[in-house]
Amino acid sequence: MASPRRIGAEDSKTRAILLDAAERLMLEEGYAAVTSRRVAAKAGLKPQLVHYYFRTMDELFLAVYRRRASLRLGHYERALASDQPLRSLWEISTDPRGTAFTMEFAALANHRKAIRAEIAQHAERFRQMQLDATASVLKRAGISPEACPPIAVVLAMTGVSQVLVLEKALGITSGHEETRALVERYLRELEGPARTKPS
């Protein structure tokens, strides 16, 4: 019986370089540009190394996603620990790089079930964190969940932030200033004026 194929160590510097290259390709050219040859060329390495560290391209995509999701989790935890959690979450949500990454993986998930399942798992975890923070802020403000369901606030913030970032990337900005001003007004009412610089 053949021995299992050896796979490079997860803490390898070469593996990290390959993940960096794959992520840059996704952000610059879209997920379709991420092939083993293109990743290797971007990393300045031999194409065989991609398959040494990742048996399949799905494994590579999952590793890229999990690494970014882990970083995002840290950002969420810091945001929720701040004295203005909704404002901090809004700043994370309107970061163009993060949104571009999310959109590329959403497009990829349409074609790859393993990616879709991974995104759904992380999205539910992030959503619950957002929901807990939002419910807490609304409760402190004396707003009942019946009058303003926290989940509706979470979905509205998520949807608006994604549309703003996506449209700006396409060169569409009409209505953005007014929308940002409206969100700022509600954030100010709920959490007071901004006390920290955007991270």
C-alpha positions as CSV (number, residue, x, y, z in Angstrom):
1,M,0.0,0.0,0.0
2,A,1.4,3.4,-0.9
3,S,2.3,5.7,1.9
4,P,0.3,9.0,2.3
5,R,1.7,11.9,0.3
6,R,3.8,14.1,2.4
7,I,2.4,17.6,2.9
8,G,4.5,20.6,4.0
9,A,4.2,21.9,7.6
10,E,1.4,24.4,8.3
11,D,3.9,26.7,10.1
12,S,6.3,26.8,7.1
13,K,7.5,30.1,5.8
14,T,7.1,28.9,2.3
15,R,3.5,28.0,2.9
16,A,2.8,31.5,4.3
17,I,4.4,33.0,1.2
18,L,2.1,30.9,-1.0
19,L,-0.9,32.0,1.0
20,D,0.1,35.6,0.6
21,A,0.5,35.2,-3.1
22,A,-2.9,33.5,-3.5
23,E,-4.6,36.2,-1.5
24,R,-2.9,39.0,-3.5
25,L,-4.0,37.3,-6.8
26,M,-7.6,37.1,-5.6
27,L,-7.7,40.7,-4.6
28,E,-5.9,42.0,-7.7
29,E,-7.4,39.8,-10.4
30,G,-10.2,37.7,-8.9
31,Y,-10.4,34.1,-7.7
32,A,-10.3,32.7,-11.3
33,A,-6.7,33.9,-11.6
34,V,-5.6,31.7,-8.7
35,T,-4.0,28.7,-10.3
36,S,-1.1,26.7,-9.0
37,R,1.2,28.2,-11.7
38,R,0.0,31.8,-11.1
39,V,0.4,31.4,-7.3
40,A,3.9,30.0,-7.6
41,A,4.9,32.7,-10.1
42,K,3.5,35.4,-7.8
43,A,5.4,33.9,-4.9
44,G,8.6,33.4,-6.9
45,L,8.6,29.7,-6.3
46,K,8.3,26.5,-8.3
47,P,4.7,25.3,-9.2
48,Q,5.3,21.9,-7.6
49,L,5.5,23.6,-4.2
50,V,1.9,24.6,-4.3
51,H,0.9,21.0,-4.4
52,Y,3.5,20.0,-1.9
53,Y,1.7,22.2,0.7
54,F,-1.9,21.9,-0.7
55,R,-3.3,18.6,-2.2
56,T,-5.9,20.5,-4.1
57,M,-6.8,24.1,-5.0
58,D,-9.8,23.8,-2.6
59,E,-7.3,23.2,0.2
60,L,-5.4,26.3,-0.8
61,F,-8.5,28.4,-1.0
62,L,-9.7,27.1,2.4
63,A,-6.3,27.9,4.0
64,V,-6.4,31.5,2.6
65,Y,-10.0,31.9,3.9
66,R,-9.3,30.4,7.3
67,R,-6.2,32.6,7.8
68,R,-8.2,35.8,6.9
69,A,-11.2,34.7,9.0
70,S,-8.9,34.2,12.0
71,L,-7.6,37.7,11.6
72,R,-11.1,39.0,11.2
73,L,-12.2,37.3,14.4
74,G,-9.4,39.1,16.3
75,H,-10.7,42.4,14.8
76,Y,-14.2,41.6,15.8
77,E,-13.2,40.7,19.3
78,R,-11.3,44.0,19.7
79,A,-14.2,45.9,18.2
80,L,-16.7,44.3,20.6
81,A,-14.5,45.0,23.6
82,S,-14.3,48.7,22.7
83,D,-16.6,51.3,24.3
84,Q,-18.3,51.9,20.9
85,P,-18.8,48.4,19.5
86,L,-21.3,49.4,16.7
87,R,-19.0,52.1,15.4
88,S,-16.1,49.8,15.5
89,L,-18.0,47.1,13.6
90,W,-19.1,49.7,11.0
91,E,-15.5,50.7,10.4
92,I,-14.5,47.0,9.9
93,S,-17.5,46.5,7.6
94,T,-16.6,49.5,5.4
95,D,-13.0,48.5,4.9
96,P,-12.7,48.0,1.1
97,R,-10.0,45.3,1.3
98,G,-12.1,43.1,3.6
99,T,-15.2,43.6,1.5
100,A,-13.3,42.7,-1.7
101,F,-12.0,39.6,-0.1
102,T,-15.5,38.6,1.1
103,M,-17.0,39.2,-2.4
104,E,-14.4,37.1,-4.1
105,F,-15.0,34.2,-1.8
106,A,-18.8,34.6,-2.1
107,A,-18.3,34.3,-5.9
108,L,-16.0,31.3,-5.5
109,A,-18.5,29.6,-3.1
110,N,-21.0,29.5,-6.0
111,H,-18.8,26.9,-7.6
112,R,-17.2,25.1,-4.6
113,K,-19.3,23.4,-1.9
114,A,-16.4,23.1,0.6
115,I,-15.8,26.9,0.4
116,R,-19.5,27.6,0.8
117,A,-19.7,25.5,3.9
118,E,-16.7,27.2,5.4
119,I,-18.0,30.7,4.7
120,A,-21.4,29.8,6.2
121,Q,-19.8,28.4,9.4
122,H,-17.7,31.5,9.9
123,A,-20.5,33.9,8.9
124,E,-22.8,32.5,11.5
125,R,-20.2,32.9,14.2
126,F,-19.5,36.5,13.2
127,R,-23.2,37.3,12.9
128,Q,-23.8,36.0,16.4
129,M,-21.0,38.3,17.7
130,Q,-22.5,41.3,15.9
131,L,-26.0,40.4,17.2
132,D,-24.9,40.1,20.8
133,A,-23.1,43.5,20.6
134,T,-26.0,45.2,18.8
135,A,-28.6,43.8,21.3
136,S,-26.5,45.1,24.2
137,V,-26.2,48.6,22.7
138,L,-29.9,48.8,21.9
139,K,-30.8,47.6,25.4
140,R,-28.5,50.3,27.0
141,A,-30.2,52.9,24.8
142,G,-33.6,51.7,26.1
143,I,-34.8,50.5,22.7
144,S,-36.9,47.3,22.8
145,P,-36.2,44.4,20.5
146,E,-39.8,44.6,19.4
147,A,-39.4,48.2,18.3
148,C,-36.0,47.6,16.6
149,P,-35.0,43.9,16.2
150,P,-31.2,43.7,16.7
151,I,-30.9,41.2,13.8
152,A,-32.5,43.7,11.5
153,V,-29.9,46.3,12.5
154,V,-27.1,43.8,11.9
155,L,-28.3,42.9,8.5
156,A,-29.0,46.6,7.6
157,M,-25.4,47.6,8.6
158,T,-23.9,44.6,6.8
159,G,-25.9,45.2,3.6
160,V,-25.3,49.0,3.5
161,S,-21.6,48.7,4.2
162,Q,-21.2,46.1,1.4
163,V,-23.1,48.1,-1.1
164,L,-21.1,51.2,-0.3
165,V,-17.8,49.5,-0.7
166,L,-18.8,47.5,-3.8
167,E,-20.2,50.6,-5.6
168,K,-17.2,52.7,-4.7
169,A,-15.0,50.1,-6.3
170,L,-17.1,50.4,-9.4
171,G,-16.9,54.2,-9.4
172,I,-20.5,54.7,-8.2
173,T,-20.8,57.1,-5.3
174,S,-24.2,58.8,-5.7
175,G,-26.0,58.7,-2.4
176,H,-23.0,57.5,-0.5
177,E,-22.3,60.7,1.4
178,E,-26.0,60.9,2.6
179,T,-26.0,57.3,3.6
180,R,-22.8,57.6,5.6
181,A,-24.2,60.7,7.3
182,L,-27.4,58.8,8.2
183,V,-25.4,55.9,9.7
184,E,-23.2,58.4,11.5
185,R,-26.3,60.1,13.0
186,Y,-27.6,56.8,14.3
187,L,-24.2,55.7,15.7
188,R,-23.9,59.1,17.4
189,E,-27.4,58.7,18.9
190,L,-26.6,55.2,20.2
191,E,-23.0,55.5,21.2
192,G,-22.1,59.2,21.2
193,P,-19.6,60.9,19.0
194,A,-16.6,59.0,17.8
195,R,-14.0,58.7,20.5
196,T,-11.4,56.6,18.7
197,K,-9.8,56.8,15.3
198,P,-10.8,54.2,12.8
199,S,-8.5,51.2,12.9
